[in-house]
């Protein structure tokens, strides 16, 4: 025979599972609402140029090409929800997750900087 407390525990467990399922459904619905827009590309590219700091001043053409390349790579590889989740992490974790995606752009940028440098 089942005691009262076992019934209450079973009911609480069923309610908890129901709440978790509902939460996951709401999260998935909200995540689908987050889609990349044209303004996002501009914002990412501008943030990239700001992050480059002095390099974007010294090598403006190369920096702009790099930022456009990395922006397109990120937008093609990641959903906006995934990007925002990664962006909310620390710098080291961001680098670890984003660098493989933009590695070709980064390598091309480094080569372009090297070729544009004036080594007297």
N, CA, C and O atoms as a GROMACS GRO file, in nm:
protein
  480
    1UNK      N    1   0.083  -0.118   0.000
    1UNK     CA    2   0.000   0.000   0.000
    1UNK      C    3   0.088   0.125   0.000
    1UNK      O    4   0.191   0.129   0.068
    2UNK      N    5   0.048   0.225  -0.075
    2UNK     CA    6   0.124   0.348  -0.090
    2UNK      C    7   0.081   0.446   0.019
    2UNK      O    8  -0.037   0.468   0.042
    3UNK      N    9   0.182   0.504   0.084
    3UNK     CA   10   0.151   0.600   0.190
    3UNK      C   11   0.124   0.738   0.131
    3UNK      O   12   0.149   0.763   0.013
    4UNK      N   13   0.072   0.828   0.216
    4UNK     CA   14   0.036   0.963   0.171
    4UNK      C   15   0.159   1.040   0.123
    4UNK      O   16   0.152   1.106   0.019
    5UNK      N   17   0.268   1.033   0.194
    5UNK     CA   18   0.386   1.110   0.156
    5UNK      C   19   0.440   1.065   0.022
    5UNK      O   20   0.495   1.147  -0.052
    6UNK      N   21   0.428   0.936  -0.012
    6UNK     CA   22   0.472   0.888  -0.143
    6UNK      C   23   0.385   0.947  -0.255
    6UNK      O   24   0.435   0.980  -0.362
    7UNK      N   25   0.255   0.960  -0.228
    7UNK     CA   26   0.166   1.022  -0.327
    7UNK      C   27   0.205   1.168  -0.348
    7UNK      O   28   0.209   1.216  -0.461
    8UNK      N   29   0.235   1.239  -0.238
    8UNK     CA   30   0.273   1.379  -0.249
    8UNK      C   31   0.406   1.396  -0.323
    8UNK      O   32   0.422   1.489  -0.402
    9UNK      N   33   0.499   1.308  -0.298
    9UNK     CA   34   0.627   1.313  -0.367
    9UNK      C   35   0.607   1.286  -0.515
    9UNK      O   36   0.668   1.352  -0.599
   10UNK      N   37   0.522   1.189  -0.548
   10UNK     CA   38   0.496   1.156  -0.689
   10UNK      C   39   0.428   1.274  -0.758
   10UNK      O   40   0.463   1.307  -0.872
   11UNK      N   41   0.332   1.336  -0.693
   11UNK     CA   42   0.263   1.452  -0.751
   11UNK      C   43   0.360   1.568  -0.770
   11UNK      O   44   0.359   1.634  -0.874
   12UNK      N   45   0.444   1.593  -0.670
   12UNK     CA   46   0.543   1.701  -0.680
   12UNK      C   47   0.640   1.674  -0.794
   12UNK      O   48   0.678   1.766  -0.867
   13UNK      N   49   0.681   1.549  -0.810
   13UNK     CA   50   0.772   1.513  -0.919
   13UNK      C   51   0.707   1.536  -1.055
   13UNK      O   52   0.770   1.590  -1.146
   14UNK      N   53   0.582   1.497  -1.070
   14UNK     CA   54   0.510   1.518  -1.196
   14UNK      C   55   0.495   1.667  -1.226
   14UNK      O   56   0.511   1.709  -1.340
   15UNK      N   57   0.465   1.746  -1.124
   15UNK     CA   58   0.454   1.891  -1.143
   15UNK      C   59   0.588   1.950  -1.183
   15UNK      O   60   0.594   2.034  -1.272
   16UNK      N   61   0.695   1.907  -1.120
   16UNK     CA   62   0.829   1.956  -1.153
   16UNK      C   63   0.866   1.924  -1.297
   16UNK      O   64   0.920   2.008  -1.368
   17UNK      N   65   0.838   1.802  -1.340
   17UNK     CA   66   0.866   1.763  -1.478
   17UNK      C   67   0.784   1.848  -1.574
   17UNK      O   68   0.834   1.891  -1.678
   18UNK      N   69   0.658   1.873  -1.539
   18UNK     CA   70   0.572   1.957  -1.623
   18UNK      C   71   0.626   2.099  -1.635
   18UNK      O   72   0.624   2.157  -1.743
   19UNK      N   73   0.674   2.154  -1.525
   19UNK     CA   74   0.730   2.290  -1.526
   19UNK      C   75   0.857   2.293  -1.611
   19UNK      O   76   0.877   2.387  -1.688
   20UNK      N   77   0.942   2.192  -1.598
   20UNK     CA   78   1.065   2.187  -1.678
   20UNK      C   79   1.034   2.176  -1.828
   20UNK      O   80   1.099   2.240  -1.910
   21UNK      N   81   0.936   2.097  -1.864
   21UNK     CA   82   0.897   2.084  -2.005
   21UNK      C   83   0.843   2.216  -2.056
   21UNK      O   84   0.879   2.259  -2.165
   22UNK      N   85   0.759   2.281  -1.979
   22UNK     CA   86   0.704   2.411  -2.018
   22UNK      C   87   0.814   2.515  -2.034
   22UNK      O   88   0.811   2.594  -2.128
   23UNK      N   89   0.911   2.516  -1.943
   23UNK     CA   90   1.022   2.610  -1.950
   23UNK      C   91   1.103   2.587  -2.078
   23UNK      O   92   1.141   2.682  -2.145
   24UNK      N   93   1.129   2.462  -2.110
   24UNK     CA   94   1.206   2.430  -2.231
   24UNK      C   95   1.129   2.473  -2.357
   24UNK      O   96   1.190   2.524  -2.451
   25UNK      N   97   0.999   2.453  -2.360
   25UNK     CA   98   0.919   2.495  -2.474
   25UNK      C   99   0.923   2.647  -2.492
   25UNK      O  100   0.936   2.697  -2.604
   26UNK      N  101   0.911   2.721  -2.382
   26UNK     CA  102   0.917   2.867  -2.388
   26UNK      C  103   1.055   2.912  -2.435
   26UNK      O  104   1.065   3.003  -2.517
   27UNK      N  105   1.160   2.850  -2.383
   27UNK     CA  106   1.296   2.884  -2.424
   27UNK      C  107   1.316   2.860  -2.574
   27UNK      O  108   1.372   2.945  -2.643
   28UNK      N  109   1.272   2.745  -2.623
   28UNK     CA  110   1.286   2.715  -2.765
   28UNK      C  111   1.207   2.814  -2.851
   28UNK      O  112   1.254   2.856  -2.957
   29UNK      N  113   1.089   2.853  -2.806
   29UNK     CA  114   1.010   2.950  -2.879
   29UNK      C  115   1.082   3.085  -2.885
   29UNK      O  116   1.089   3.148  -2.991
   30UNK      N  117   1.135   3.129  -2.772
   30UNK     CA  118   1.207   3.257  -2.768
   30UNK      C  119   1.334   3.251  -2.853
   30UNK      O  120   1.368   3.349  -2.920
   31UNK      N  121   1.403   3.138  -2.850
   31UNK     CA  122   1.526   3.124  -2.928
   31UNK      C  123   1.498   3.132  -3.078
   31UNK      O  124   1.579   3.185  -3.154
   32UNK      N  125   1.384   3.080  -3.120
   32UNK     CA  126   1.349   3.087  -3.262
   32UNK      C  127   1.313   3.228  -3.304
   32UNK      O  128   1.323   3.263  -3.422
   33UNK      N  129   1.272   3.310  -3.210
   33UNK     CA  130   1.239   3.449  -3.239
   33UNK      C  131   1.364   3.534  -3.263
   33UNK      O  132   1.357   3.638  -3.327
   34UNK      N  133   1.478   3.488  -3.211
   34UNK     CA  134   1.603   3.560  -3.230
   34UNK      C  135   1.665   3.520  -3.363
   34UNK      O  136   1.718   3.409  -3.376
   35UNK      N  137   1.658   3.608  -3.458
   35UNK     CA  138   1.718   3.582  -3.589
   35UNK      C  139   1.810   3.698  -3.625
   35UNK      O  140   1.789   3.811  -3.582
   36UNK      N  141   1.911   3.667  -3.703
   36UNK     CA  142   2.005   3.771  -3.746
   36UNK      C  143   1.934   3.870  -3.838
   36UNK      O  144   1.854   3.831  -3.923
   37UNK      N  145   1.964   3.996  -3.820
   37UNK     CA  146   1.911   4.102  -3.906
   37UNK      C  147   2.029   4.178  -3.965
   37UNK      O  148   2.142   4.164  -3.920
   38UNK      N  149   2.002   4.259  -4.067
   38UNK     CA  150   2.108   4.336  -4.131
   38UNK      C  151   2.176   4.431  -4.033
   38UNK      O  152   2.297   4.452  -4.041
   39UNK      N  153   2.100   4.486  -3.942
   39UNK     CA  154   2.158   4.578  -3.844
   39UNK      C  155   2.254   4.504  -3.751
   39UNK      O  156   2.348   4.564  -3.698
   40UNK      N  157   2.232   4.374  -3.730
   40UNK     CA  158   2.323   4.295  -3.647
   40UNK      C  159   2.460   4.284  -3.712
   40UNK      O  160   2.563   4.290  -3.645
   41UNK      N  161   2.461   4.268  -3.843
   41UNK     CA  162   2.590   4.260  -3.915
   41UNK      C  163   2.668   4.389  -3.899
   41UNK      O  164   2.789   4.386  -3.876
   42UNK      N  165   2.601   4.501  -3.911
   42UNK     CA  166   2.666   4.630  -3.895
   42UNK      C  167   2.718   4.647  -3.752
   42UNK      O  168   2.830   4.694  -3.731
   43UNK      N  169   2.637   4.608  -3.655
   43UNK     CA  170   2.678   4.620  -3.515
   43UNK      C  171   2.799   4.532  -3.484
   43UNK      O  172   2.892   4.575  -3.416
   44UNK      N  173   2.797   4.407  -3.534
   44UNK     CA  174   2.910   4.318  -3.511
   44UNK      C  175   3.037   4.371  -3.575
   44UNK      O  176   3.144   4.366  -3.515
   45UNK      N  177   3.026   4.420  -3.698
   45UNK     CA  178   3.143   4.473  -3.768
   45UNK      C  179   3.199   4.596  -3.697
   45UNK      O  180   3.320   4.610  -3.683
   46UNK      N  181   3.112   4.684  -3.651
   46UNK     CA  182   3.158   4.803  -3.578
   46UNK      C  183   3.221   4.766  -3.445
   46UNK      O  184   3.322   4.825  -3.405
   47UNK      N  185   3.163   4.669  -3.375
   47UNK     CA  186   3.222   4.623  -3.249
   47UNK      C  187   3.359   4.561  -3.274
   47UNK      O  188   3.451   4.578  -3.194
   48UNK      N  189   3.371   4.489  -3.383
   48UNK     CA  190   3.500   4.428  -3.420
   48UNK      C  191   3.604   4.536  -3.444
   48UNK      O  192   3.717   4.526  -3.394
   49UNK      N  193   3.569   4.639  -3.519
   49UNK     CA  194   3.663   4.749  -3.544
   49UNK      C  195   3.702   4.819  -3.416
   49UNK      O  196   3.818   4.856  -3.398
   50UNK      N  197   3.606   4.838  -3.326
   50UNK     CA  198   3.637   4.899  -3.196
   50UNK      C  199   3.732   4.812  -3.116
   50UNK      O  200   3.823   4.862  -3.050
   51UNK      N  201   3.711   4.680  -3.121
   51UNK     CA  202   3.797   4.588  -3.047
   51UNK      C  203   3.940   4.585  -3.101
   51UNK      O  204   4.034   4.561  -3.026
   52UNK      N  205   3.955   4.610  -3.229
   52UNK     CA  206   4.089   4.610  -3.289
   52UNK      C  207   4.171   4.731  -3.246
   52UNK      O  208   4.294   4.728  -3.249
   53UNK      N  209   4.103   4.836  -3.206
   53UNK     CA  210   4.171   4.954  -3.154
   53UNK      C  211   4.265   5.018  -3.254
   53UNK      O  212   4.223   5.056  -3.363
   54UNK      N  213   4.393   5.029  -3.218
   54UNK     CA  214   4.493   5.096  -3.301
   54UNK      C  215   4.517   5.026  -3.434
   54UNK      O  216   4.552   5.092  -3.532
   55UNK      N  217   4.499   4.897  -3.439
   55UNK     CA  218   4.519   4.828  -3.567
   55UNK      C  219   4.418   4.874  -3.672
   55UNK      O  220   4.450   4.880  -3.790
   56UNK      N  221   4.296   4.905  -3.627
   56UNK     CA  222   4.196   4.950  -3.725
   56UNK      C  223   4.229   5.090  -3.778
   56UNK      O  224   4.183   5.127  -3.886
   57UNK      N  225   4.308   5.165  -3.704
   57UNK     CA  226   4.352   5.297  -3.751
   57UNK      C  227   4.473   5.283  -3.842
   57UNK      O  228   4.482   5.348  -3.946
   58UNK      N  229   4.565   5.198  -3.802
   58UNK     CA  230   4.688   5.182  -3.879
   58UNK      C  231   4.665   5.104  -4.009
   58UNK      O  232   4.729   5.132  -4.110
   59UNK      N  233   4.574   5.007  -4.005
   59UNK     CA  234   4.544   4.924  -4.123
   59UNK      C  235   4.392   4.924  -4.147
   59UNK      O  236   4.326   4.822  -4.126
   60UNK      N  237   4.338   5.037  -4.192
   60UNK     CA  238   4.191   5.048  -4.202
   60UNK      C  239   4.128   4.954  -4.305
   60UNK      O  240   4.024   4.893  -4.277
   61UNK      N  241   4.187   4.941  -4.421
   61UNK     CA  242   4.129   4.854  -4.525
   61UNK      C  243   4.132   4.708  -4.481
   61UNK      O  244   4.033   4.636  -4.493
   62UNK      N  245   4.247   4.665  -4.431
   62UNK     CA  246   4.262   4.526  -4.389
   62UNK      C  247   4.169   4.494  -4.271
   62UNK      O  248   4.112   4.386  -4.263
   63UNK      N  249   4.156   4.590  -4.181
   63UNK     CA  250   4.070   4.569  -4.064
   63UNK      C  251   3.924   4.559  -4.104
   63UNK      O  252   3.849   4.478  -4.050
   64UNK      N  253   3.884   4.642  -4.198
   64UNK     CA  254   3.745   4.638  -4.244
   64UNK      C  255   3.714   4.506  -4.312
   64UNK      O  256   3.608   4.447  -4.290
   65UNK      N  257   3.806   4.458  -4.395
   65UNK     CA  258   3.787   4.329  -4.461
   65UNK      C  259   3.780   4.217  -4.357
   65UNK      O  260   3.697   4.127  -4.367
   66UNK      N  261   3.869   4.222  -4.258
   66UNK     CA  262   3.870   4.120  -4.152
   66UNK      C  263   3.739   4.120  -4.075
   66UNK      O  264   3.681   4.014  -4.052
   67UNK      N  265   3.692   4.237  -4.036
   67UNK     CA  266   3.569   4.245  -3.958
   67UNK      C  267   3.448   4.199  -4.038
   67UNK      O  268   3.359   4.133  -3.984
   68UNK      N  269   3.444   4.233  -4.167
   68UNK     CA  270   3.335   4.184  -4.252
   68UNK      C  271   3.341   4.032  -4.265
   68UNK      O  272   3.238   3.965  -4.259
   69UNK      N  273   3.460   3.979  -4.283
   69UNK     CA  274   3.478   3.834  -4.297
   69UNK      C  275   3.436   3.762  -4.169
   69UNK      O  276   3.362   3.664  -4.175
   70UNK      N  277   3.482   3.810  -4.056
   70UNK     CA  278   3.450   3.743  -3.930
   70UNK      C  279   3.301   3.756  -3.897
   70UNK      O  280   3.241   3.663  -3.842
   71UNK      N  281   3.242   3.869  -3.930
   71UNK     CA  282   3.099   3.887  -3.907
   71UNK      C  283   3.019   3.788  -3.990
   71UNK      O  284   2.928   3.724  -3.939
   72UNK      N  285   3.053   3.777  -4.117
   72UNK     CA  286   2.982   3.682  -4.204
   72UNK      C  287   3.001   3.538  -4.158
   72UNK      O  288   2.907   3.458  -4.163
   73UNK      N  289   3.121   3.504  -4.113
   73UNK     CA  290   3.147   3.368  -4.065
   73UNK      C  291   3.065   3.338  -3.939
   73UNK      O  292   3.007   3.230  -3.927
   74UNK      N  293   3.060   3.433  -3.847
   74UNK     CA  294   2.982   3.412  -3.725
   74UNK      C  295   2.834   3.399  -3.754
   74UNK      O  296   2.767   3.312  -3.698
   75UNK      N  297   2.783   3.485  -3.841
   75UNK     CA  298   2.641   3.481  -3.872
   75UNK      C  299   2.603   3.355  -3.949
   75UNK      O  300   2.491   3.307  -3.938
   76UNK      N  301   2.695   3.302  -4.028
   76UNK     CA  302   2.667   3.180  -4.103
   76UNK      C  303   2.675   3.056  -4.015
   76UNK      O  304   2.600   2.961  -4.033
   77UNK      N  305   2.765   3.058  -3.919
   77UNK     CA  306   2.792   2.938  -3.838
   77UNK      C  307   2.702   2.929  -3.714
   77UNK      O  308   2.664   2.818  -3.674
   78UNK      N  309   2.667   3.042  -3.654
   78UNK     CA  310   2.594   3.042  -3.528
   78UNK      C  311   2.457   3.106  -3.542
   78UNK      O  312   2.438   3.198  -3.622
   79UNK      N  313   2.362   3.057  -3.465
   79UNK     CA  314   2.235   3.128  -3.455
   79UNK      C  315   2.257   3.248  -3.364
   79UNK      O  316   2.355   3.253  -3.290
   80UNK      N  317   2.168   3.342  -3.370
   80UNK     CA  318   2.183   3.462  -3.287
   80UNK      C  319   2.176   3.425  -3.139
   80UNK      O  320   2.249   3.482  -3.057
   81UNK      N  321   2.090   3.330  -3.104
   81UNK     CA  322   2.079   3.287  -2.964
   81UNK      C  323   2.209   3.223  -2.917
   81UNK      O  324   2.254   3.249  -2.805
   82UNK      N  325   2.270   3.140  -3.002
   82UNK     CA  326   2.398   3.077  -2.965
   82UNK      C  327   2.507   3.182  -2.949
   82UNK      O  328   2.587   3.176  -2.856
   83UNK      N  329   2.511   3.279  -3.042
   83UNK     CA  330   2.612   3.385  -3.033
   83UNK      C  331   2.595   3.464  -2.904
   83UNK      O  332   2.694   3.493  -2.835
   84UNK      N  333   2.472   3.500  -2.870
   84UNK     CA  334   2.449   3.577  -2.748
   84UNK      C  335   2.487   3.496  -2.624
   84UNK      O  336   2.536   3.553  -2.526
   85UNK      N  337   2.464   3.366  -2.627
   85UNK     CA  338   2.503   3.280  -2.514
   85UNK      C  339   2.655   3.278  -2.500
   85UNK      O  340   2.707   3.285  -2.388
   86UNK      N  341   2.726   3.267  -2.611
   86UNK     CA  342   2.872   3.268  -2.607
   86UNK      C  343   2.924   3.405  -2.564
   86UNK      O  344   3.018   3.415  -2.486
   87UNK      N  345   2.860   3.510  -2.616
   87UNK     CA  346   2.903   3.647  -2.586
   87UNK      C  347   2.888   3.682  -2.438
   87UNK      O  348   2.957   3.770  -2.387
   88UNK      N  349   2.798   3.613  -2.369
   88UNK     CA  350   2.778   3.641  -2.226
   88UNK      C  351   2.883   3.574  -2.138
   88UNK      O  352   2.888   3.600  -2.018
   89UNK      N  353   2.968   3.490  -2.198
   89UNK     CA  354   3.073   3.422  -2.122
   89UNK      C  355   3.196   3.511  -2.109
   89UNK      O  356   3.199   3.621  -2.163
   90UNK      N  357   3.295   3.462  -2.038
   90UNK     CA  358   3.419   3.535  -2.020
   90UNK      C  359   3.500   3.540  -2.149
   90UNK      O  360   3.472   3.466  -2.244
   91UNK      N  361   3.601   3.626  -2.150
   91UNK     CA  362   3.682   3.648  -2.270
   91UNK      C  363   3.753   3.520  -2.316
   91UNK      O  364   3.758   3.491  -2.436
   92UNK      N  365   3.808   3.445  -2.222
   92UNK     CA  366   3.882   3.323  -2.259
   92UNK      C  367   3.788   3.219  -2.320
   92UNK      O  368   3.825   3.153  -2.416
   93UNK      N  369   3.669   3.205  -2.264
   93UNK     CA  370   3.573   3.109  -2.317
   93UNK      C  371   3.523   3.153  -2.455
   93UNK      O  372   3.503   3.071  -2.544
   94UNK      N  373   3.502   3.285  -2.471
   94UNK     CA  374   3.460   3.336  -2.601
   94UNK      C  375   3.566   3.305  -2.706
   94UNK      O  376   3.534   3.257  -2.815
   95UNK      N  377   3.690   3.332  -2.673
   95UNK     CA  378   3.798   3.308  -2.768
   95UNK      C  379   3.806   3.160  -2.806
   95UNK      O  380   3.826   3.126  -2.922
   96UNK      N  381   3.790   3.074  -2.708
   96UNK     CA  382   3.798   2.930  -2.731
   96UNK      C  383   3.688   2.883  -2.826
   96UNK      O  384   3.711   2.795  -2.908
   97UNK      N  385   3.569   2.940  -2.814
   97UNK     CA  386   3.456   2.896  -2.895
   97UNK      C  387   3.447   2.967  -3.030
   97UNK      O  388   3.403   2.908  -3.128
   98UNK      N  389   3.489   3.095  -3.035
   98UNK     CA  390   3.473   3.172  -3.158
   98UNK      C  391   3.593   3.164  -3.252
   98UNK      O  392   3.576   3.174  -3.373
   99UNK      N  393   3.713   3.144  -3.198
   99UNK     CA  394   3.832   3.144  -3.283
   99UNK      C  395   3.828   3.037  -3.392
   99UNK      O  396   3.867   3.067  -3.505
  100UNK      N  397   3.783   2.915  -3.364
  100UNK     CA  398   3.776   2.818  -3.474
  100UNK      C  399   3.684   2.862  -3.589
  100UNK      O  400   3.706   2.826  -3.704
  101UNK      N  401   3.584   2.940  -3.556
  101UNK     CA  402   3.489   2.986  -3.659
  101UNK      C  403   3.552   3.093  -3.747
  101UNK      O  404   3.529   3.096  -3.868
  102UNK      N  405   3.630   3.182  -3.687
  102UNK     CA  406   3.686   3.295  -3.762
  102UNK      C  407   3.835   3.277  -3.792
  102UNK      O  408   3.902   3.373  -3.829
  103UNK      N  409   3.886   3.157  -3.777
  103UNK     CA  410   4.030   3.133  -3.791
  103UNK      C  411   4.082   3.171  -3.929
  103UNK      O  412   4.188   3.233  -3.940
  104UNK      N  413   4.009   3.135  -4.035
  104UNK     CA  414   4.055   3.171  -4.170
  104UNK      C  415   4.062   3.323  -4.187
  104UNK      O  416   4.157   3.375  -4.246
  105UNK      N  417   3.961   3.393  -4.136
  105UNK     CA  418   3.961   3.540  -4.144
  105UNK      C  419   4.078   3.597  -4.066
  105UNK      O  420   4.145   3.690  -4.112
  106UNK      N  421   4.104   3.542  -3.949
  106UNK     CA  422   4.213   3.590  -3.864
  106UNK      C  423   4.348   3.569  -3.932
  106UNK      O  424   4.433   3.658  -3.931
  107UNK      N  425   4.368   3.451  -3.989
  107UNK     CA  426   4.496   3.423  -4.056
  107UNK      C  427   4.516   3.514  -4.176
  107UNK      O  428   4.627   3.563  -4.199
  108UNK      N  429   4.411   3.537  -4.253
  108UNK     CA  430   4.419   3.627  -4.368
  108UNK      C  431   4.450   3.769  -4.322
  108UNK      O  432   4.528   3.840  -4.386
  109UNK      N  433   4.390   3.811  -4.212
  109UNK     CA  434   4.414   3.944  -4.157
  109UNK      C  435   4.559   3.959  -4.112
  109UNK      O  436   4.623   4.061  -4.140
  110UNK      N  437   4.611   3.859  -4.044
  110UNK     CA  438   4.751   3.866  -4.000
  110UNK      C  439   4.847   3.875  -4.119
  110UNK      O  440   4.945   3.949  -4.115
  111UNK      N  441   4.816   3.801  -4.223
  111UNK     CA  442   4.900   3.807  -4.344
  111UNK      C  443   4.890   3.944  -4.410
  111UNK      O  444   4.990   4.000  -4.455
  112UNK      N  445   4.769   3.999  -4.416
  112UNK     CA  446   4.749   4.130  -4.478
  112UNK      C  447   4.821   4.239  -4.398
  112UNK      O  448   4.879   4.331  -4.457
  113UNK      N  449   4.818   4.230  -4.268
  113UNK     CA  450   4.890   4.327  -4.184
  113UNK      C  451   5.040   4.315  -4.209
  113UNK      O  452   5.110   4.416  -4.224
  114UNK      N  453   5.088   4.194  -4.213
  114UNK     CA  454   5.231   4.172  -4.236
  114UNK      C  455   5.273   4.230  -4.371
  114UNK      O  456   5.376   4.297  -4.381
  115UNK      N  457   5.194   4.206  -4.475
  115UNK     CA  458   5.226   4.256  -4.608
  115UNK      C  459   5.215   4.408  -4.616
  115UNK      O  460   5.287   4.470  -4.694
  116UNK      N  461   5.127   4.468  -4.537
  116UNK     CA  462   5.110   4.614  -4.542
  116UNK      C  463   5.208   4.686  -4.450
  116UNK      O  464   5.223   4.808  -4.459
  117UNK      N  465   5.273   4.613  -4.362
  117UNK     CA  466   5.369   4.677  -4.270
  117UNK      C  467   5.491   4.726  -4.346
  117UNK      O  468   5.539   4.662  -4.439
  118UNK      N  469   5.538   4.839  -4.302
  118UNK     CA  470   5.660   4.896  -4.361
  118UNK      C  471   5.776   4.865  -4.268
  118UNK      O  472   5.794   4.931  -4.166
  119UNK      N  473   5.851   4.766  -4.304
  119UNK     CA  474   5.964   4.727  -4.224
  119UNK      C  475   6.087   4.792  -4.284
  119UNK      O  476   6.146   4.739  -4.378
  120UNK      N  477   6.125   4.903  -4.231
  120UNK     CA  478   6.239   4.977  -4.284
  120UNK      C  479   6.369   4.920  -4.235
  120UNK      O  480   6.476   4.971  -4.271
   0.00000   0.00000   0.00000
